[in-house]
Amino acid sequence: MKIAFSPRYFYWTVFLLTVEILIGNFIHDSFVRPFIGDVLVIILIYCLLKTFWKIRVRLAACSVLAFACTIEVLQYFKLVNPLGLQQYKLLVIILGATFDWNDILAYVIGAAAILWLDK
């Protein structure tokens, strides 16, 4: 893994972050916000990773998927509360508070989209 700045991935990161913020602030439904938002967050984290590191697509996609699934497992064990982090709203938003199998499905779809789109 080599450090290398990629303007292409930087622009995609900024674009996807903007989309995620818009979804989070303006869409309050039961599909786009919780599911599509989770698909896009995998692609966002992937683009952020690729912005600064030259890393193979498959390795990066699998790493992001593993990271997201790890966070989801931590949600299953409700780790936010024992660590006393519930008062930090940003951390609760980032780490989440509720385990959901649909989130895992969304992460897998996001990783598959990366593998399909970024050849």
Buried (B, 14 or more C-beta within 10 A) or exposed (E): EEEEEBEEBBEBBBEBBEBBEEBEEEEEEEEEBBBBBBBBBBBBBBBBBBBBBEBEBEEBBBBBBEBBBEBBEBBEEEBBEEEEBEEEEEEBEEBBEEBBEEBBEBBBBBBBBBBEEBE
